[in-house]
Amino acid sequence: MNRTKARGFAAHRSLRSCKITRTVHSEAAEEPKPRGRRRSVEAERAILKAALYLLERQPLRKVTADAIARRAGVSKATIYKWWPNKSLVALDAYLAGMTEQVVMPDTGSAELDFTRQLKSVMAFYTSSLGKLFCQFLAEGQSDPVFLALFRERFLYVRRNAARVMWQRGVDRGEIRKDLRANDLSPARGPWFVRRSRVGGHR
């Protein structure tokens, strides 16, 4: 190999090495940093907390995305990154608050489960947050999409949770198998369980 070819080969190998190095650096730079993801979770929590604070003090229709963003310390664009409108922010905040306050117990007794669940539901609906329920229904009258989401994420979820408690009672032999969980109304849960006990009324 003459000197000209050797120099050419060395230059080609050096160029390939540079390309590989740049590619590795580029791929490393494109990887998302865990710190950024944590900030997103913190921002989401701040938004829901801000929405709850505002909703407990004024009607849903008066709460704006701008006000939520200011209280949460984020931009309005950050809110719209996860929610298409402020009504859905409010719904998520409402559901998060309800999950914390309304219990779905498993005490080993269907009657006691429904009694405790009903008491927590009553306490929730008499709270400032629980009173937003009527505002969500009103919002759904003019927004069919929101109403459908409200039914799916609130009504159906709560009903399915009650069915789980009901089925546990059936499996333990506390509730007659010929009765349907669809007959159960959350407001009459404990009474209905007592009337539905295996072996007659108590």
N, C-alpha and C positions, 0 to 999 in steps of 0.2 A: 504494500500500500504506500503510494507516494505521499508527500507532505500535503499536497492540495486536497487529496481525498480524505486524509486523516483529519485535516482541519474542518472539512465539510461534515464528516461524521460526528465529530465532537460538538460542532455547532448544532446539528440536528438533535443530538441527545440532550443538549442543554436546553433547547427550545421545548422538547417534550417534557422535561422536568419542570420547567416554568409553567407549562399548561396544566400539568397535574397539580402543582402546588396551588395555582389560582383556583382550580376546580374544587379542591378540598376546602380552601378558605371560603369560597362562595357558598358551598353546601353548609358549612358550619354557621355562616352568617344567616342563612335562611331558616335555621332551626328555631322554633319558638322558645323563648326563655320561660322557665317555670315561674319566675317572678312576675312576668306579665300576666300569666293566667291567674295567679293569686290576686293580683290587683283587680281583675275582672270580677272575681267572686266577691271581693270586698265592695266593689262598686254596685253590684247587683243587690247585695244586702243593704247597702246605704240607700238605694233607690226605694226598695220595699219599705224600709223603716221610715223614710221621708214621706212616702205615700200614706202609710198608716197614720202618721202624725197629722197630716193635713186632713185626711178623711174623717178623723175623729173630731175635727174642729169646724168643718164646713161641708156643705153638700157636695156630692160627687160632681155635679155639673159646674161647680165653681172652682174645682181643683184643676189646675192646668199642668201640662207637661213642663212648662217653664218653671212653675213654682216647685214642682217635685225635683227638677234638676238643680235649682238653686239650693234647696234644703239639703240635697244629697251631696252637693259639692261636685257635680259632674256636668258634662255638657248635655244639651238636649239630644244631640246626635247619639250619645251613649245609650240613652233611653230607647231611642228608636232602633238601636242595633238589636235589641232583644224583644221589644214589643212594638206592634204597629200603631198603637194609640194608647192614650192615658187610661182608658177604661179597662184595658187588659192589665195594665200595671196595677190598677186598683183591685182588680179581681185576684191577682196573684198575691197581693199584700193581704187581702181579706182571707183567702184560703190558708195562707201561712199562719195568720193569727188564730184562725179557727182550729187548725191542727194542733196548736199549742194548748188551746183552752178546752176543747171538747175531747173527752176521753172515750176510748173504745175498749173497755176492760175485758178481762178474761178471768173471772173470779172462781169459776167452777160451777156457777149457778146462773142460769139464763135469766131468772127473775132479778137477781141482784145486778147482773150485767146491764140489763135494760134500765133498771132503776137509776144506777149511777150515771149511765149515759144520758138519760133524760134530764137528770138534775144538772149535768154540765152543759147540756144544750140550752136549758132554760136560763142558766146563768150567763151564757154567751149572748143569747139574743136580747137580754136586758142590758147588756153592756153597750158602751158607745160604739164599739166596733160592730157588734151584732146588729145594731139598728140600721146598718148600711144595707141589710138584706132587701128592704123595700126599695131603696134607691137603685139597686141592681135590677130589680124587676121592672122599675120604671124605665131604666135605661134600655132594657131589652125590648120594650114596646116600640121604640123607634129604631132599634138596631137588631135585626133578626140574627145576624152573625154572632153578635155578642150574646144574645139570648140562647143560641144553640150551644155556645161554649160554656155558658153558665150552667146549663142543664147537664152537659157532659162532665164538667169538672167539679161541679158542686152536688147537684141533685143525685146523679147516678152513682157517684163515688160514695156519698153518705148512705144511699140505699143499699149498695153492695156491702158496705161495712156492716150494716144492720143485718143483712142476710147471713153474713158469716157468724154473727152471734147467735142468730136463730138456728142455723144448722148445727152449731155446737150443742145447743139444747136438744135438738132432735137426736143427734148422735149419742148423747148421754142418757137418752130415754126420758128427758124432762118434758118434751113437747111431742104431741101426737104427730105421727108421720103423715096422716091424711090431710093435715092443714098445710096451706101454702104460705111461704114467706111473703108472697105478694099481698096477702091479706093484712100484713102488719103495717100499721101506721106508727111512725116514730112517736107521735103524741100519746098513743095509747099502748105503748110497748109493754110496760110492766103489768098493766091490767090484762092485756091480751094474753100475755104469757101465763098469768095465773089461771085464766079461763081455759087455756089450751093445754093444761097439764095432763099428762098421762094418768089415767085413773080417776078422772072427773074433776069437779070444781073444788076449790079449797076456800 
